[in-house]
Amino acid sequence: MDFLMRKMTGIAGPVKNGVPSDAMIESIADTGTTISSPSVGPEAPVYQLGLQVTPIGGAGAPYQVTVKSAIPRLYIPMVLPGARIGVMVDPLNPMNVSPDFTRVGGAAPAAPVAPGGFNMDFDASGQPAAGEVAAVASGVRSGSVNTIKGSADQLLATGTHGTAVITTAMPLGKTVRDINPAADPSRLNDPVWIFTVEVTLAGQAPFPAVFGHRVPVAKLASVAPGVKLAVAVNEANKNQEVAIDWDQSPIA
């Protein structure tokens, strides 16, 4: 059954005769697929992972590999950009890699997060520190970081409109139903993601922002670094209060 599931979904199976090593998670994208099997448990989501793999024995420079993998729900809170994870590497083909989620570790420590908001450092290009993004996501999951309660629809109606380019995006492992059960029933199954973006408003220099936002299931395949979005911003809190206009996004 597991073999058939892997063939149907294209996910990475265990590498035969693999040698243990480790990797850093550079990116994670939800494929919108879940599978149930004895090895991963019920309703395990399938993600595409961008990994920076340490060569077997640590000899040589780390290299990048992209794999699809079903993640057991037990490990989802720990699978974040910046975290280290165990992998099995094919000694005859180092690009053949399979994740070992029993050896997943935490992301690098980040600066404390202010109650109700995000303290995050961005570099000159608008990229956030991966460990800080992971800390924000963990804080939102645990409830130690409060999410903004305002309506995205209201912000789209009243905010300043512009565009934003995704720099990082990661699923929180929650849906709209988990966060706001009273929301529009048509949106209750939409997953919630943490985004970091570079926003452009007319007459202003581009600036970074970080925020949580629902992603319509039909748009999941469009969520990736470099994708341009139509957004509205509360300029009084422009680094945190951003709403995505999914009807107009992504922008070609």
C-alpha positions as CSV (number, residue, x, y, z in Angstrom):
1,M,0.0,0.0,0.0
2,D,2.8,2.4,0.9
3,F,4.6,1.7,-2.4
4,L,1.4,2.3,-4.4
5,M,0.8,5.6,-2.5
6,R,4.3,6.8,-3.3
7,K,4.0,6.0,-7.0
8,M,0.6,7.8,-7.2
9,T,1.8,11.0,-5.3
10,G,5.4,11.2,-6.3
11,I,6.6,11.3,-2.7
12,A,10.1,10.2,-1.7
13,G,10.2,6.7,-0.2
14,P,12.9,5.4,2.1
15,V,16.3,5.2,0.3
16,K,17.4,1.6,0.1
17,N,20.9,1.1,1.7
18,G,20.8,4.9,2.5
19,V,23.5,6.4,4.7
20,P,22.3,8.7,7.6
21,S,23.1,12.4,7.2
22,D,21.3,15.7,7.9
23,A,19.9,18.7,6.1
24,M,18.5,22.1,6.7
25,I,15.0,22.8,5.5
26,E,15.2,25.9,3.2
27,S,11.6,25.9,2.0
28,I,8.3,24.1,2.4
29,A,5.2,24.2,0.2
30,D,1.9,22.4,0.7
31,T,0.9,20.3,-2.3
32,G,-2.8,20.2,-1.1
33,T,-2.6,16.4,-0.9
34,T,-3.0,14.1,2.1
35,I,-2.4,10.4,2.3
36,S,-3.1,7.7,5.0
37,S,-0.8,4.8,5.3
38,P,0.8,2.6,8.1
39,S,4.1,4.4,7.8
40,V,2.9,8.0,8.1
41,G,-0.5,7.6,9.9
42,P,-3.9,9.1,9.0
43,E,-4.3,12.2,6.8
44,A,-0.6,13.0,6.5
45,P,-0.1,16.2,4.4
46,V,2.3,16.0,1.5
47,Y,4.8,18.8,1.3
48,Q,7.5,19.8,-1.2
49,L,10.7,20.4,0.8
50,G,13.7,22.3,-0.4
51,L,16.7,20.9,1.5
52,Q,20.3,21.9,1.9
53,V,21.9,18.5,2.5
54,T,25.1,17.8,4.3
55,P,27.2,15.3,2.3
56,I,27.7,11.8,3.7
57,G,30.5,12.1,6.3
58,G,30.4,15.9,6.2
59,A,32.9,15.9,3.3
60,G,32.3,18.7,0.8
61,A,29.9,21.6,0.5
62,P,26.2,21.2,1.3
63,Y,24.0,20.8,-1.8
64,Q,20.4,21.5,-2.6
65,V,17.7,18.8,-3.2
66,T,13.9,19.1,-3.6
67,V,11.8,16.2,-2.4
68,K,8.1,15.5,-1.9
69,S,7.3,13.8,1.4
70,A,4.3,12.9,3.5
71,I,4.8,14.3,7.0
72,P,3.3,12.5,10.0
73,R,1.1,15.0,11.8
74,L,3.1,14.4,15.0
75,Y,6.1,16.2,13.4
76,I,4.4,19.0,11.5
77,P,5.0,21.7,14.2
78,M,8.8,21.0,14.0
79,V,9.1,20.9,10.2
80,L,9.9,24.6,9.5
81,P,12.3,26.6,7.4
82,G,15.6,26.8,9.3
83,A,15.1,23.5,11.1
84,R,17.5,20.6,10.7
85,I,16.2,17.2,9.8
86,G,17.7,13.8,9.4
87,V,18.0,12.3,5.9
88,M,19.0,9.1,4.3
89,V,21.3,9.5,1.3
90,D,21.9,7.1,-1.5
91,P,25.7,6.6,-1.5
92,L,25.6,5.9,-5.3
93,N,23.4,9.0,-6.1
94,P,23.6,11.8,-3.5
95,M,20.6,13.5,-5.1
96,N,18.4,10.6,-4.0
97,V,17.5,11.6,-0.5
98,S,14.6,10.7,1.9
99,P,13.7,12.6,5.0
100,D,13.8,10.9,8.4
101,F,11.3,12.8,10.5
102,T,12.2,10.9,13.7
103,R,15.4,13.0,13.6
104,V,13.9,16.5,13.1
105,G,15.3,19.3,15.3
106,G,14.3,22.8,16.1
107,A,15.1,26.0,14.2
108,A,17.8,28.3,15.4
109,P,16.9,30.5,18.4
110,A,15.3,33.8,17.6
111,A,14.9,37.1,19.3
112,P,11.9,37.3,21.7
113,V,8.6,38.1,20.1
114,A,6.6,41.0,21.5
115,P,3.2,40.1,22.8
116,G,0.6,40.6,20.1
117,G,3.1,41.2,17.4
118,F,6.3,40.2,15.7
119,N,9.9,41.4,16.3
120,M,11.7,40.3,13.1
121,D,14.9,41.3,11.5
122,F,15.1,41.7,7.7
123,D,18.2,42.1,5.7
124,A,18.7,44.8,3.0
125,S,17.0,42.6,0.4
126,G,13.9,42.1,2.5
127,Q,14.7,38.5,3.5
128,P,13.9,37.5,7.1
129,A,16.1,35.2,9.2
130,A,14.7,31.7,8.7
131,G,14.9,31.0,12.5
132,E,12.8,34.0,13.3
133,V,10.1,33.0,10.8
134,A,10.0,29.6,12.5
135,A,9.8,31.2,15.9
136,V,6.8,33.3,14.8
137,A,5.0,30.3,13.3
138,S,5.6,28.3,16.5
139,G,4.3,31.2,18.6
140,V,1.2,31.5,16.6
141,R,0.6,27.8,16.8
142,S,1.1,27.7,20.6
143,G,-1.0,30.9,21.2
144,S,2.0,32.8,22.7
145,V,1.8,35.2,19.7
146,N,-1.5,36.8,19.2
147,T,-2.9,36.9,15.7
148,I,-4.4,40.1,14.4
149,K,-8.2,39.7,14.7
150,G,-9.2,42.2,12.1
151,S,-11.0,41.1,9.0
152,A,-9.0,40.8,5.8
153,D,-12.1,41.8,3.9
154,Q,-12.4,45.0,5.9
155,L,-8.7,45.8,5.3
156,L,-9.2,45.2,1.6
157,A,-12.0,47.7,1.7
158,T,-10.3,50.4,3.8
159,G,-6.5,49.9,3.4
160,T,-4.0,51.3,0.9
161,H,-3.7,49.0,-2.1
162,G,-0.5,47.9,-3.7
163,T,1.5,44.8,-4.5
164,A,3.7,42.4,-2.6
165,V,6.2,39.8,-3.6
166,I,6.4,36.7,-1.5
167,T,9.9,36.1,0.1
168,T,8.9,33.2,2.3
169,A,5.7,31.3,2.9
170,M,4.9,28.4,5.2
171,P,1.8,26.5,6.4
172,L,0.9,26.8,10.0
173,G,-0.8,23.4,10.1
174,K,-4.1,25.2,11.0
175,T,-7.2,26.0,9.0
176,V,-9.6,29.0,9.2
177,R,-11.9,26.7,11.1
178,D,-9.3,26.2,13.9
179,I,-8.7,30.0,14.3
180,N,-12.2,31.4,13.6
181,P,-15.0,28.8,13.5
182,A,-17.5,31.6,12.9
183,A,-15.9,32.6,9.6
184,D,-17.6,32.3,6.2
185,P,-18.4,28.6,5.8
186,S,-16.9,28.6,2.3
187,R,-13.5,29.5,3.8
188,L,-13.4,27.2,6.9
189,N,-11.2,24.5,5.2
190,D,-8.7,27.0,3.8
191,P,-5.3,26.6,5.4
192,V,-3.6,29.4,7.2
193,W,0.0,30.3,6.3
194,I,2.7,32.7,7.6
195,F,3.9,35.0,4.9
196,T,6.9,37.4,4.6
197,V,6.7,39.7,1.7
198,E,8.2,42.9,0.2
199,V,5.4,45.4,-0.2
200,T,5.3,48.2,-2.8
201,L,2.8,51.1,-2.4
202,A,2.6,54.1,-4.7
203,G,5.1,56.8,-3.8
204,Q,6.9,54.7,-1.2
205,A,10.1,52.6,-1.0
206,P,9.4,48.9,-0.8
207,F,9.2,47.5,2.7
208,P,9.0,44.1,4.4
209,A,6.0,42.7,6.2
210,V,5.2,39.5,8.0
211,F,1.6,38.3,8.7
212,G,-0.6,35.2,8.8
213,H,-3.3,34.8,6.1
214,R,-5.6,32.2,4.8
215,V,-4.8,30.6,1.4
216,P,-7.8,29.4,-0.7
217,V,-7.3,25.7,-1.5
218,A,-7.5,26.6,-5.2
219,K,-4.6,29.0,-4.8
220,L,-2.2,26.7,-3.0
221,A,-0.2,25.9,-6.1
222,S,0.4,29.6,-6.6
223,V,2.1,30.2,-3.3
224,A,5.8,30.3,-3.7
225,P,8.7,32.8,-3.2
226,G,8.8,35.4,-6.0
227,V,5.1,35.3,-6.7
228,K,3.5,38.8,-6.9
229,L,0.2,39.4,-5.0
230,A,-2.4,42.2,-4.9
231,V,-2.6,43.5,-1.3
232,A,-4.1,46.1,0.9
233,V,-2.1,47.6,3.9
234,N,-2.9,49.4,7.1
235,E,-0.2,52.0,6.9
236,A,-0.4,52.6,10.7
237,N,1.0,49.1,11.1
238,K,2.3,48.3,7.6
239,N,4.9,45.7,8.6
240,Q,2.2,43.4,10.1
241,E,-1.3,44.3,8.8
242,V,-1.5,43.2,5.2
243,A,-4.5,41.6,3.4
244,I,-4.2,39.5,0.2
245,D,-6.7,40.1,-2.5
246,W,-7.0,36.5,-3.7
247,D,-9.4,37.4,-6.4
248,Q,-6.7,39.5,-8.1
249,S,-3.7,37.2,-7.1
250,P,-1.3,36.1,-8.3
251,I,-0.4,38.9,-10.6
252,A,1.2,37.8,-13.9
